Amino acid sequence: MTATRSGFVALVGRPNAGKSTLLNRLVGAKVAIVSDKPQTTRHRILGVKTDAEGQVLYIDTPGIHRPLHKMNVRMVDAALESLRETEVVVVLVDASNKTGAGDNFVIARLKEAKVPVILALNKIDLVKKTDLLPLIAHYQKAMDFAAIVPISAATGEHVDALEHEIRSRLPEGPALYPDDYLTDQPERVLAAETVREKLLIHTRDELPFTTAVVVDQFEEPAHPKAPYRIFCTILVENDSQKPIVVGKGGSMIKRIGTEARLDLETALEAKVFLDLHVKVKADWRDNERFLDELGMPPARRR
């Protein structure tokens, strides 16, 4: 009988490299919200893949970047902390973008890792094949990676090859979670993140990083046919942003709410009553107490 392998794998990289898309692809279910905006992921998210070969515990991390706000300091610290807690690190690089100072910043941090680091050159569906070889050669000189795998998390191209490289470097051992365990995200967090995903999709460049979603009340069904009752506040930083979220005649917030409710009903396998309202809270990204309320881990002491 073949021994099974089990262990933690951190997915790291710059903002918008495709980490959440890859996590969902690897796990085979949507456990992380996805947006084409940078800094979409603000928390560490665990996604578990269990099969006959073993159990892989993927950790999706916030994008590594030079932080400008206290919120971003916490995000980057959460990502870097994962380098010390996993058996394998997978760093995603957007192959469709030119390499630059941001990539060098990430590589410098990865040289601190004491575990194998695999480079996944993502978004190859957007790149000419002839451009890949020079890119691979560039990163071979930048760092001694355990493996370099060109992939497309969006289409699934070569993700199986990446998965093979990951599994081959995990230690032998039993599963750490039950076979049906998928993610560590509580239902309250799922609700807030689902609303935020729709907000990011529909407000696009108008509200880059200045919104947050707080679950004010989360009521589980009182009986099998009753709905979840979820009440959320969408926070913006100034008065001019509030009309963007509300929309003309309430059209935008209604659209956000409808799409989020439908996704939550699928995820929770039950009817959902979702109530949204908007509130202005200036400088919330630098408010330590509020960041604690959002569940973001505290920054390391410097």
N, C-alpha and C positions, 0 to 999 in steps of 0.2 A: 504493500500500500504506500502511495506517495505521501510524504509528509506535507502538511498544510503550512502556509506561511501567513503571518499576521503582523501588522504594524501600522504606525502612523506615517503619513506622507503629507508634507506641507506643500501647498501650491502658492508660490510667491512670484512677484514681478512688479513692474510699474503699473500705475493705474491704466485701466482699459486694455490690458494685455489679453484678456479673455479667460481669466481664472475661473469665474463663476460659470461661464459657458462650459468650460472643460469639466468642472466639478459635476454639473448636471449630466453631462455626457458619460462620464466615468461611472457615476452611481446609477444611471438609468432612470432618474426621476428628477423633477425640479425641486431642489432643496435650497437654491440660492437665487435671488432676483437677478435679472440681467438687464443691462442698459448699455447704450453706446456712450454714455457719459462717464468720464473718469471719476474715480472715488465713489463708485456706486456701493461697493462693499465697505461697511463700517465696522463690522464685528467679525470675529473668527467664526466660521461655520463648519461644523463637522458633517460629512456625508459618508455613509458606510456602504461598501460593496462587499457582499458575502456570496460566495459560490463554492463549488467543490474544491477549488484550489486554496481557499483560505478566506481571510477577511482583510480588506484594505480600508483603513480609516483616513480618508482625505480631509485635510483642513484647508479650507479656502480662507485666505487672509486679505486684509486691506492692501491696496497698492502701496508699494514703497516709494516715497517721494520726499522732497524737502518740505517739512511741515511749516505752515504759516499760522495756524491756529492751534489752541489747546486740544481741540477735537482731533486734528490731524496728527498731533504728537502722539496721542493715545492710539490712533490707528496704526501708525508706523511702528510703535513699540510692540503692538500685538503681533504684527507681521514678523518682526525680528525675533521676538520671543519664541516663535515656532521653530526657529533654526536650532534651538536647544532642546526641543521636546520630541523630535521625530526621528524615525530611522532613515528616511529618505527625504530629500528636498527636490522638488521640481520647480525650476524657474521658467516662467513663460516670457517670451520676447515676441513682440509684434513684428513679424518679418516684413510686413508691408510698409513699415515706417523706417526712416533712416536711423542708424544708431547714433547716439549722442551722449551728452553728459548724464542724462537720466539713467541710461543703461549702464554707464560706467559706475554710477553711484550704487546701483543695485549689485553689480558684480563685486565691487569692493566690499560690500556687506556680506556677500555670500562666501567670501574667502575666510570668514570667521567660522563657517560651518564645520563640524567635526564628523559629518555623515556624508554619504555620496550625494552629489548634486547633479541632477540630470537637466539638461537644457532642452526645452521644447520650443522650437521655432514655430510659432502659431500663425494662423491666417495665411497659410501657403496657397489657399484658393484665390488669394488676391495678388499673388506674386508670380512673375515669370520663372519657370523652372531654371533658366540659365542664370538667374540672379541668386539662386540659393547656394550654389557652391562657394562663391566669394564670401557670402554671409557666414557660412559654416566655418570657412577658413579663418575669418576674422575672430570668431568666438573660440576657436581652438587655440588661438594665440593668447586670447584674453584670460583664459582660465582652464585648468585641467579638469574638464567635466567628466563624470563617469560615463555619460553617453550624450549624444546630440541627436534629437529626433525631430524632423520637420513634420508638423501636423496641421490639421484644421479642426479645431474644436467645434466649429459651426457645422461642418459637413460630416465629421467623423473620420476623415482621411488620416490613416496611419495612427489613429488613437490606440488601436489594438497593439501596434508595435511599441508605443510608449508604455502601455500597460504591462507588456512583457518585461520591459527594462525595469520598471518599478518593482514588480513582483519578484524578479530574480534577485533583488537586493534586500528583500525583507527577511527577517529571521524566521526560522521555523518555530511554530508555536500554535496554540489553540486560538479560537476566536475570542475576542474580548467583550463582545456584545451579543445579544440574542440574534438569531438568524433573520428576524423580521425588523430589526432595528435599522432605521434609515438616517435619522438626523437628530441632533441634540437641540434643535430649535423649538422652544416652547410655542404653543399655539398663539399666545399673545404676541410674541415676536413675529411669527408668521403673518399675523394680521397686519401689524405695523409695516412690515417690509413689503407686503403685497400692495398696500395702499401707496407706499413710497415708490414702488416700481412704476405704477400707473402714472403717478405724478411726474416722475422723471421722463417717461415716454411722451407725455402730452404737453409738458411745459418746455421741454428741450432747452434751448440756449437762454430762455428768459429767466430761468431760476437755476443756475448751475449747481451750487453746493449749499444754497442758503435755506433749505427746507429740512424739516424733520417731522416724523409722525409719532405721536404719543397715544397709546391706548389708555383712555380714561376709565373704561369699564368693559369687562369681558365676562359675559354670562353664558355658561354652558347650557344646553337644552334641559329644560325641566322634565321633559318626557321625550320618548323616541321621535315623535312627530313635531316637536317644538323646534324653533330655529335657535342658532347661536345669536346672541344679541351683543353687538360690538359697537362701541362708541369711541371714535378717534378724533384727535385734534391735529390738524396740519399746521405746523408752525412756519412762519416766514419772518424775515428780519426787519422789514419796514413796511409802512402803509401802502406804498406803491405796488408791492408784490401781491397783496391780498386780492385785488381785482383780477389778477392773472389766474389765480387758482380758482376763484369763484366763477369767472367767465360771465358773459352777457346773459342776464336772466338766470344765472346759476347753472349754465350749460356745461361748463368745464368740470365743476365739482360733481355734477350729476354723472358725467361720463366717467370720471375717475372712480366714483363710487360703484357704478354699475359693473365696470370691468373688474374691479377688485372683488366685489361680492361674488361674481360668477367664478373667479379663480378660487376664492376661499371655499365656495360650496363644493367644488371639485376636490380640493385638498382635504377638507374636513368631512366630506361625504355626508353632508347635511345641509339643510336650508340655513341661510344666514340673513339676519337683519343688520345692515351696516349703516351707521349714522356718522357723517363727517361734518366738521365745521373748521373754520380757519381762524387762527389767532396770530397776532404780531408779537414777537418776543425778540427784541433787539439783542444782538451779540450773544446769542445762545451758544455759538460754537466756542466761546471762550469762558463760559460759565461752568466751573468745575462741578457745582452741585447739580446742575441740570444734566451734565454729561453722565454723572453717576446715575441719575434717574433713567437715562436712556439705556443703562446697562453696559456702558463702555468701560472696559478695564482701565484702572488708573495708570497714568504714565509712570515710567521708571524714574527714580530720583536721579538727577543729573548733578 
